Amino acid sequence: MDAAWAEVLLSAELTEDEILTWHEQLEVWQAQLDSFAMSLEALRQGWDYPPLLKVLAGEITEHGAWAGEAPDWADEFSQIRLRILARQERYEDYLQLAEAENQTEQYLTMLAQLGRTEEVMTIAPQRVTTLTEAKAIAATLRAQNQLPQALQIALQGLQLDDANPFLAYEFASWTADLATGLGNSVAALEASILGFKARPVFKDYQTLQTLAGSDWSAVQTDLLNHLRTTRNWGIEEAQINIFLHEGLWKDAIAIASQLSSYYSHLILKVMDAVIESHRQWVLDNARPRAESIMDAGQAKHYHHAVDWLKRVKAAYHALDQNTDWQQYHRQLKETHGRKRKLMGLMEQANL
């Protein structure tokens, strides 16, 4: 609400009496809610604030458009002023203020909108530090039909670290599409690789094989190494599907072994794939998962226990230890025989 009021007040041409009236009202709200500091400052500064006038005249200091140290909300306040200047088509004033207040995204996107592409391309490599900035600038350049330049900025942005892998993935897809439209297969591949690393997806891995062509071996090695070492959250399914697709059983097992039973569908998938080659791992992993459910008497999860027991039985058979399975099966019935739901599910599963 504070920002909205600040923008309203800076957009209006207020008389001195109106300024006094609003000041009194805002002081009351500030005393009650302690959340109208920006609006009060907007009313105090208006557009005749000396530090602001110096900036608009091209005199930029380390304090920007402030007399002293800027408040915590200075960026938001500056962006309010910039929106107003843009609506008023005061583009040179906009650029002066954006530069003084280190509003890189706003500064470069306005240059792009004004057709000053060469300046954008000169400044961007040094000033663009986030993927979000690069995305906004590249989108503006694309809208201005400056396609090669948009691609260059986009690729630069994808090289920057970003805390949001979904944003990076989306932007990489956008960049790959742009590169494809320009007939730049090298850039399309680069963007697609960066997108995959941000958010691995099995179908994208398969698409990359087609894009890479004769370079697939090197690209594949890079992607697999990334899957082995990345700590990104929520990519377990892609890791397991790709490792199984490539027959990399040990890598798939390494991922599955770290997963809780919440990911049972993935763990079971790995177990079914490696039952012949890594039967002991299947047994050692499935048995305690089943027992933890049965021992706790978690009736609503008995169907999961049965899923694990199916793999326990399969592992014993693969190990040629049928006698051990029969002995274990008897122990289960002795221990849990009174759990009718569990016994019924086991019988249905031929256990």
VOPAGU-2260 file (C-alpha; in pm, 1 decimal, decimal comma):
REM VOPAGU-2260
SITE   aa  ch    i         X         Y         Z
SITE  MET   A    0       0,0       0,0       0,0
SITE  ASP   A    1     287,7     237,3      79,1
SITE  ALA   A    2     436,0     199,1    -269,7
SITE  ALA   A    3      97,2     249,5    -433,6
SITE  TRP   A    4      36,3     570,8    -242,4
SITE  ALA   A    5     388,6     692,5    -319,8
SITE  GLU   A    6     323,2     643,6    -691,0
SITE  VAL   A    7     -11,9     821,8    -670,7
SITE  LEU   A    8     141,1    1118,2    -490,4
SITE  LEU   A    9     437,6    1146,3    -728,8
SITE  SER   A   10     204,7    1121,3   -1028,0
SITE  ALA   A   11     -24,4    1400,9    -911,2
SITE  GLU   A   12      27,5    1774,8    -936,3
SITE  LEU   A   13     -58,9    1877,9    -581,3
SITE  THR   A   14    -112,9    2227,7    -446,9
SITE  GLU   A   15      57,5    2333,6    -123,9
SITE  ASP   A   16    -270,1    2292,5      64,8
SITE  GLU   A   17    -314,9    1942,3     -75,6
SITE  ILE   A   18      39,6    1853,4      22,3
SITE  LEU   A   19     -26,1    1966,4     380,4
SITE  THR   A   20    -352,9    1773,7     393,8
SITE  TRP   A   21    -192,0    1455,3     266,7
SITE  HIS   A   22     102,9    1500,0     500,4
SITE  GLU   A   23    -128,5    1513,9     801,3
SITE  GLN   A   24    -315,9    1203,6     685,8
SITE  LEU   A   25       0,9    1007,2     616,8
SITE  GLU   A   26     145,4    1100,6     955,3
SITE  VAL   A   27    -165,6     954,3    1118,3
SITE  TRP   A   28    -135,1     633,0     915,5
SITE  GLN   A   29     236,4     614,1     986,3
SITE  ALA   A   30     173,9     645,7    1360,6
SITE  GLN   A   31     -91,5     374,0    1345,3
SITE  LEU   A   32      70,7     129,8    1103,9
SITE  ASP   A   33     436,3     233,8    1071,1
SITE  SER   A   34     427,8     153,5     700,3
SITE  PHE   A   35     405,5     480,3     509,3
SITE  ALA   A   36     765,1     602,8     514,0
SITE  MET   A   37     792,6     588,2     134,8
SITE  SER   A   38     474,1     787,1      81,8
SITE  LEU   A   39     587,3    1053,2     327,6
SITE  GLU   A   40     920,5    1078,9     148,6
SITE  ALA   A   41     745,7    1105,8    -188,0
SITE  LEU   A   42     539,1    1392,2     -52,7
SITE  ARG   A   43     846,0    1561,4      94,1
SITE  GLN   A   44    1066,1    1524,4    -213,6
SITE  GLY   A   45     820,3    1562,7    -497,1
SITE  TRP   A   46    1011,9    1636,5    -815,6
SITE  ASP   A   47    1200,7    1939,9    -683,7
SITE  TYR   A   48    1430,4    1748,7    -450,3
SITE  PRO   A   49    1780,1    1898,3    -507,9
SITE  PRO   A   50    1971,9    1566,1    -531,2
SITE  LEU   A   51    1715,3    1443,6    -785,8
SITE  LEU   A   52    1743,3    1761,3    -991,4
SITE  LYS   A   53    2122,3    1721,8   -1000,4
SITE  VAL   A   54    2086,0    1365,7   -1128,7
SITE  LEU   A   55    1841,0    1470,4   -1397,6
SITE  ALA   A   56    2091,0    1736,5   -1500,7
SITE  GLY   A   57    2356,6    1467,9   -1546,0
SITE  GLU   A   58    2542,2    1515,9   -1217,1
SITE  ILE   A   59    2572,3    1167,5   -1068,8
SITE  THR   A   60    2743,0    1097,5    -736,0
SITE  GLU   A   61    2788,8     788,9    -521,6
SITE  HIS   A   62    2468,8     879,4    -333,4
SITE  GLY   A   63    2258,1     872,2    -649,5
SITE  ALA   A   64    1934,9    1065,7    -608,6
SITE  TRP   A   65    1968,9    1093,4    -230,9
SITE  ALA   A   66    2121,2    1356,1      -2,4
SITE  GLY   A   67    2279,1    1090,1     216,9
SITE  GLU   A   68    2254,5     716,9     272,5
SITE  ALA   A   69    1961,5     568,3      83,3
SITE  PRO   A   70    1685,6     385,2     276,3
SITE  ASP   A   71    1619,3      14,4     238,1
SITE  TRP   A   72    1330,7      83,1       2,6
SITE  ALA   A   73    1532,7     309,5    -228,5
SITE  ASP   A   74    1521,1      65,4    -522,9
SITE  GLU   A   75    1143,2      40,8    -511,8
SITE  PHE   A   76    1116,0     418,1    -478,1
SITE  SER   A   77    1341,8     473,4    -778,5
SITE  GLN   A   78    1139,7     228,3    -985,1
SITE  ILE   A   79     823,9     422,7    -903,0
SITE  ARG   A   80     986,5     739,4   -1034,7
SITE  LEU   A   81    1104,1     553,0   -1345,0
SITE  ARG   A   82     755,1     426,9   -1424,7
SITE  ILE   A   83     621,9     780,2   -1401,6
SITE  LEU   A   84     899,5     919,1   -1622,4
SITE  ALA   A   85     829,9     648,0   -1880,2
SITE  ARG   A   86     460,4     734,3   -1886,0
SITE  GLN   A   87     553,6    1098,7   -1936,8
SITE  GLU   A   88     798,0     999,4   -2215,6
SITE  ARG   A   89    1081,9    1176,8   -2036,0
SITE  TYR   A   90    1329,5     921,8   -2162,7
SITE  GLU   A   91    1656,8    1107,9   -2102,3
SITE  ASP   A   92    1551,1    1183,8   -1745,3
SITE  TYR   A   93    1460,3     816,4   -1712,2
SITE  LEU   A   94    1807,5     710,8   -1824,2
SITE  GLN   A   95    1983,0     957,7   -1594,2
SITE  LEU   A   96    1789,0     838,7   -1290,6
SITE  ALA   A   97    1820,6     469,3   -1377,4
SITE  GLU   A   98    2197,3     502,2   -1413,3
SITE  ALA   A   99    2234,2     704,3   -1093,7
SITE  GLU   A  100    2030,5     451,9    -894,4
SITE  ASN   A  101    2202,4     145,4   -1045,8
SITE  GLN   A  102    1880,0      18,5   -1198,0
SITE  THR   A  103    2061,3    -185,2   -1460,9
SITE  GLU   A  104    1761,0    -370,6   -1598,7
SITE  GLN   A  105    1555,7     -54,8   -1639,4
SITE  TYR   A  106    1848,1     140,1   -1784,9
SITE  LEU   A  107    1937,6    -113,7   -2051,3
SITE  THR   A  108    1581,7    -204,6   -2144,9
SITE  MET   A  109    1504,5     162,5   -2201,3
SITE  LEU   A  110    1814,3     198,8   -2419,1
SITE  ALA   A  111    1691,9    -101,3   -2616,5
SITE  GLN   A  112    1342,2      43,5   -2652,0
SITE  LEU   A  113    1493,8     367,1   -2781,0
SITE  GLY   A  114    1685,9     175,3   -3046,4
SITE  ARG   A  115    2024,9     242,4   -2888,5
SITE  THR   A  116    2133,5    -116,0   -2935,7
SITE  GLU   A  117    2506,7     -49,7   -2967,4
SITE  GLU   A  118    2510,0     110,3   -2623,7
SITE  VAL   A  119    2326,0    -187,9   -2479,5
SITE  MET   A  120    2576,8    -431,0   -2624,8
SITE  THR   A  121    2869,9    -225,0   -2497,4
SITE  ILE   A  122    2739,9    -186,4   -2143,8
SITE  ALA   A  123    2566,7    -520,5   -2082,2
SITE  PRO   A  124    2874,9    -745,0   -2050,3
SITE  GLN   A  125    2999,3    -537,7   -1756,1
SITE  ARG   A  126    2670,9    -442,9   -1592,1
SITE  VAL   A  127    2434,6    -738,5   -1625,4
SITE  THR   A  128    2478,1    -959,6   -1319,6
SITE  THR   A  129    2154,4   -1159,0   -1294,0
SITE  LEU   A  130    1957,1   -1384,9   -1522,1
SITE  THR   A  131    1646,2   -1176,1   -1455,8
SITE  GLU   A  132    1817,6    -865,8   -1593,7
SITE  ALA   A  133    1941,3   -1053,1   -1900,0
SITE  LYS   A  134    1595,0   -1198,6   -1961,9
SITE  ALA   A  135    1428,0    -856,2   -1959,6
SITE  ILE   A  136    1691,5    -699,2   -2185,0
SITE  ALA   A  137    1694,2    -989,3   -2431,3
SITE  ALA   A  138    1314,6    -985,6   -2451,7
SITE  THR   A  139    1318,7    -612,0   -2525,7
SITE  LEU   A  140    1580,8    -654,9   -2796,8
SITE  ARG   A  141    1379,5    -937,4   -2951,2
SITE  ALA   A  142    1070,1    -717,0   -2952,7
SITE  GLN   A  143    1277,6    -453,3   -3134,7
SITE  ASN   A  144    1375,3    -720,6   -3391,8
SITE  GLN   A  145    1738,2    -705,9   -3278,1
SITE  LEU   A  146    1754,4   -1084,1   -3280,4
SITE  PRO   A  147    2129,6   -1160,8   -3288,4
SITE  GLN   A  148    2185,3    -910,6   -3009,0
SITE  ALA   A  149    1899,1   -1059,8   -2808,0
SITE  LEU   A  150    2057,5   -1402,1   -2846,0
SITE  GLN   A  151    2396,1   -1274,0   -2730,8
SITE  ILE   A  152    2248,5   -1119,7   -2415,9
SITE  ALA   A  153    2041,6   -1431,3   -2347,8
SITE  LEU   A  154    2342,7   -1660,8   -2369,1
SITE  GLN   A  155    2533,4   -1427,4   -2139,6
SITE  GLY   A  156    2248,7   -1438,7   -1888,1
SITE  LEU   A  157    2232,1   -1817,6   -1890,5
SITE  GLN   A  158    2594,6   -1831,5   -1779,2
SITE  LEU   A  159    2508,0   -1641,0   -1461,0
SITE  ASP   A  160    2425,1   -1820,5   -1139,8
SITE  ASP   A  161    2058,8   -1802,7   -1051,7
SITE  ALA   A  162    1879,7   -1932,5    -745,1
SITE  ASN   A  163    1569,7   -2026,3    -943,6
SITE  PRO   A  164    1633,3   -2327,2   -1168,8
SITE  PHE   A  165    1280,8   -2309,4   -1310,6
SITE  LEU   A  166    1340,8   -1954,0   -1433,1
SITE  ALA   A  167    1674,1   -2058,4   -1583,9
SITE  TYR   A  168    1511,6   -2359,0   -1754,0
SITE  GLU   A  169    1231,7   -2147,7   -1899,3
SITE  PHE   A  170    1474,1   -1883,7   -2023,7
SITE  ALA   A  171    1701,2   -2147,5   -2175,6
SITE  SER   A  172    1405,6   -2283,0   -2374,7
SITE  TRP   A  173    1325,6   -1929,2   -2489,1
SITE  THR   A  174    1687,5   -1879,9   -2592,9
SITE  ALA   A  175    1707,6   -2210,8   -2777,1
SITE  ASP   A  176    1391,7   -2120,9   -2968,4
SITE  LEU   A  177    1541,4   -1784,5   -3063,1
SITE  ALA   A  178    1865,9   -1946,8   -3175,7
SITE  THR   A  179    1679,8   -2205,9   -3381,6
SITE  GLY   A  180    1483,6   -1931,2   -3553,1
SITE  LEU   A  181    1812,2   -1765,4   -3644,8
SITE  GLY   A  182    1949,6   -2092,3   -3779,7
SITE  ASN   A  183    2218,4   -2093,5   -3510,6
SITE  SER   A  184    2233,9   -2460,4   -3415,3
SITE  VAL   A  185    2545,9   -2412,6   -3202,3
SITE  ALA   A  186    2372,9   -2153,3   -2983,4
SITE  ALA   A  187    2056,4   -2364,3   -2969,9
SITE  LEU   A  188    2259,7   -2657,5   -2840,7
SITE  GLU   A  189    2442,0   -2440,0   -2587,5
SITE  ALA   A  190    2116,4   -2297,1   -2453,2
SITE  SER   A  191    1955,8   -2640,5   -2436,6
SITE  ILE   A  192    2250,5   -2780,6   -2242,3
SITE  LEU   A  193    2233,4   -2493,3   -1994,1
SITE  GLY   A  194    1859,3   -2546,0   -1958,0
SITE  PHE   A  195    1909,8   -2915,5   -1891,7
SITE  LYS   A  196    2169,1   -2841,4   -1625,8
SITE  ALA   A  197    1931,6   -2599,1   -1456,1
SITE  ARG   A  198    1646,6   -2851,4   -1451,7
SITE  PRO   A  199    1721,4   -3197,1   -1591,3
SITE  VAL   A  200    1432,5   -3365,2   -1773,2
SITE  PHE   A  201    1455,7   -3704,0   -1945,3
SITE  LYS   A  202    1281,2   -3596,2   -2266,3
SITE  ASP   A  203    1519,2   -3299,6   -2294,0
SITE  TYR   A  204    1811,9   -3538,9   -2259,8
SITE  GLN   A  205    1677,9   -3731,0   -2558,0
SITE  THR   A  206    1624,1   -3408,9   -2753,8
SITE  LEU   A  207    1982,4   -3305,5   -2683,4
SITE  GLN   A  208    2106,7   -3626,7   -2841,5
SITE  THR   A  209    1939,7   -3520,5   -3165,7
SITE  LEU   A  210    2064,7   -3161,6   -3140,6
SITE  ALA   A  211    2422,1   -3265,7   -3065,6
SITE  GLY   A  212    2450,5   -3499,1   -3363,2
SITE  SER   A  213    2809,9   -3612,3   -3407,5
SITE  ASP   A  214    2909,8   -3425,2   -3089,7
SITE  TRP   A  215    2680,2   -3636,8   -2874,2
SITE  SER   A  216    2955,7   -3837,8   -2708,7
SITE  ALA   A  217    3119,8   -3528,7   -2557,4
SITE  VAL   A  218    2785,7   -3370,1   -2469,4
SITE  GLN   A  219    2661,8   -3692,8   -2313,3
SITE  THR   A  220    2970,8   -3720,1   -2093,4
SITE  ASP   A  221    2920,5   -3363,0   -1975,1
SITE  LEU   A  222    2551,8   -3417,5   -1896,6
SITE  LEU   A  223    2607,5   -3744,0   -1711,4
SITE  ASN   A  224    2885,1   -3591,9   -1502,4
SITE  HIS   A  225    2651,3   -3306,9   -1415,5
SITE  LEU   A  226    2380,1   -3551,3   -1308,4
SITE  ARG   A  227    2628,3   -3729,0   -1083,9
SITE  THR   A  228    2749,9   -3415,1    -908,6
SITE  THR   A  229    2458,6   -3170,4    -903,1
SITE  ARG   A  230    2285,5   -3097,2    -573,7
SITE  ASN   A  231    1974,0   -2944,8    -727,6
SITE  TRP   A  232    1650,8   -3041,2    -555,9
SITE  GLY   A  233    1371,9   -3230,5    -727,3
SITE  ILE   A  234    1567,6   -3394,5   -1009,9
SITE  GLU   A  235    1575,4   -3750,5    -874,9
SITE  GLU   A  236    1333,3   -3879,7   -1136,2
SITE  ALA   A  237    1539,3   -3741,4   -1422,9
SITE  GLN   A  238    1859,7   -3880,7   -1274,0
SITE  ILE   A  239    1718,3   -4228,8   -1231,6
SITE  ASN   A  240    1541,1   -4240,1   -1567,7
SITE  ILE   A  241    1852,7   -4127,1   -1752,7
SITE  PHE   A  242    2091,2   -4354,6   -1565,7
SITE  LEU   A  243    1864,0   -4653,3   -1625,8
SITE  HIS   A  244    1823,0   -4554,7   -1990,9
SITE  GLU   A  245    2200,9   -4559,9   -2027,6
SITE  GLY   A  246    2241,5   -4884,2   -1832,5
SITE  LEU   A  247    2436,2   -4707,0   -1559,1
SITE  TRP   A  248    2312,2   -4928,3   -1278,0
SITE  LYS   A  249    2557,9   -4813,7   -1013,3
SITE  ASP   A  250    2471,7   -4449,7   -1069,7
SITE  ALA   A  251    2100,1   -4525,0   -1046,1
SITE  ILE   A  252    2157,3   -4725,7    -729,1
SITE  ALA   A  253    2359,8   -4442,4    -576,2
SITE  ILE   A  254    2064,0   -4207,5    -620,2
SITE  ALA   A  255    1799,4   -4458,1    -509,0
SITE  SER   A  256    1994,0   -4550,7    -196,2
SITE  GLN   A  257    1972,4   -4192,3     -73,8
SITE  LEU   A  258    1597,3   -4161,1    -123,2
SITE  SER   A  259    1333,6   -4198,7     144,2
SITE  SER   A  260    1042,0   -4431,3      86,4
SITE  TYR   A  261     841,3   -4126,5     -22,1
SITE  TYR   A  262    1010,4   -4190,8    -357,0
SITE  SER   A  263     915,1   -4557,7    -357,1
SITE  HIS   A  264     805,8   -4550,9    -722,8
SITE  LEU   A  265    1159,2   -4451,5    -825,2
SITE  ILE   A  266    1333,2   -4694,2    -591,2
SITE  LEU   A  267    1113,7   -4980,3    -709,7
SITE  LYS   A  268    1191,4   -4888,5   -1068,6
SITE  VAL   A  269    1563,3   -4917,5    -997,4
SITE  MET   A  270    1517,6   -5244,5    -810,2
SITE  ASP   A  271    1326,9   -5399,2   -1098,5
SITE  ALA   A  272    1597,3   -5291,8   -1342,2
SITE  VAL   A  273    1893,0   -5423,2   -1140,1
SITE  ILE   A  274    1743,5   -5732,9    -978,8
SITE  GLU   A  275    1972,1   -5964,8   -1175,6
SITE  SER   A  276    2292,4   -5761,9   -1155,8
SITE  HIS   A  277    2263,9   -5617,7    -802,5
SITE  ARG   A  278    2035,6   -5860,8    -625,8
SITE  GLN   A  279    2204,4   -5820,3    -285,3
SITE  TRP   A  280    2148,5   -5444,9    -294,3
SITE  VAL   A  281    1781,6   -5502,7    -370,9
SITE  LEU   A  282    1749,7   -5735,7     -73,3
SITE  ASP   A  283    1942,3   -5511,0     164,8
SITE  ASN   A  284    1739,9   -5206,3      61,4
SITE  ALA   A  285    1389,7   -5349,8      25,9
SITE  ARG   A  286    1379,7   -5563,2     340,3
SITE  PRO   A  287    1429,1   -5284,5     599,1
SITE  ARG   A  288    1182,2   -5061,3     415,2
SITE  ALA   A  289     914,9   -5331,3     437,0
SITE  GLU   A  290     994,2   -5412,7     798,6
SITE  SER   A  291     976,0   -5051,4     912,1
SITE  ILE   A  292     614,6   -5032,7     791,6
SITE  MET   A  293     509,1   -5370,4     929,5
SITE  ASP   A  294     679,8   -5327,0    1266,0
SITE  ALA   A  295     514,1   -4987,9    1313,5
SITE  GLY   A  296     172,8   -5132,3    1232,1
SITE  GLN   A  297     109,8   -4866,2     969,3
SITE  ALA   A  298    -198,3   -5029,6     819,8
SITE  LYS   A  299    -260,7   -4757,1     563,7
SITE  HIS   A  300      85,4   -4823,9     421,8
SITE  TYR   A  301      71,7   -5203,8     416,0
SITE  HIS   A  302      35,5   -5200,0      37,9
SITE  HIS   A  303     376,3   -5031,1      22,9
SITE  ALA   A  304     521,2   -5296,0     252,7
SITE  VAL   A  305     392,1   -5560,7      13,4
SITE  ASP   A  306     559,2   -5382,7    -279,0
SITE  TRP   A  307     890,0   -5402,1     -93,3
SITE  LEU   A  308     831,4   -5765,4       0,4
SITE  LYS   A  309     779,7   -5854,7    -364,9
SITE  ARG   A  310    1131,9   -5729,4    -430,9
SITE  VAL   A  311    1264,2   -5910,2    -124,2
SITE  LYS   A  312    1123,4   -6235,6    -259,4
SITE  ALA   A  313    1260,3   -6165,4    -608,1
SITE  ALA   A  314    1604,1   -6089,6    -464,5
SITE  TYR   A  315    1612,4   -6413,5    -263,7
SITE  HIS   A  316    1518,3   -6606,0    -577,3
SITE  ALA   A  317    1780,8   -6421,9    -784,7
SITE  LEU   A  318    2037,2   -6509,7    -518,1
SITE  ASP   A  319    1921,4   -6873,4    -538,6
SITE  GLN   A  320    1827,5   -6855,1    -170,9
SITE  ASN   A  321    1472,4   -6988,1    -186,7
SITE  THR   A  322    1511,4   -7163,6     146,1
SITE  ASP   A  323    1607,9   -6837,0     312,2
SITE  TRP   A  324    1299,8   -6671,6     163,0
SITE  GLN   A  325    1074,1   -6947,1     295,9
SITE  GLN   A  326    1226,9   -6911,7     640,9
SITE  TYR   A  327    1187,5   -6533,5     630,1
SITE  HIS   A  328     829,4   -6573,7     508,8
SITE  ARG   A  329     748,9   -6797,4     808,5
SITE  GLN   A  330     899,5   -6539,8    1042,3
SITE  LEU   A  331     680,7   -6271,1     890,8
SITE  LYS   A  332     367,6   -6476,5     948,9
SITE  GLU   A  333     469,2   -6556,4    1305,6
SITE  THR   A  334     538,3   -6191,0    1382,7
SITE  HIS   A  335     258,6   -6021,4    1190,3
SITE  GLY   A  336       2,0   -6297,6    1145,5
SITE  ARG   A  337    -264,6   -6110,3    1343,5
SITE  LYS   A  338    -248,9   -5812,6    1107,1
SITE  ARG   A  339    -532,0   -5928,0     884,5
SITE  LYS   A  340    -503,1   -5650,2     630,3
SITE  LEU   A  341    -133,1   -5720,3     580,9
SITE  MET   A  342    -184,5   -6094,9     554,2
SITE  GLY   A  343    -463,1   -6044,8     301,6
SITE  LEU   A  344    -250,0   -5819,1      84,7
SITE  MET   A  345      39,8   -6063,2     100,5
SITE  GLU   A  346    -185,9   -6347,4      -5,7
SITE  GLN   A  347    -320,6   -6144,8    -298,8
SITE  ALA   A  348      39,1   -6080,0    -404,9
SITE  ASN   A  349     127,5   -6451,4    -384,8
SITE  LEU   A  350     368,6   -6388,0     -98,7
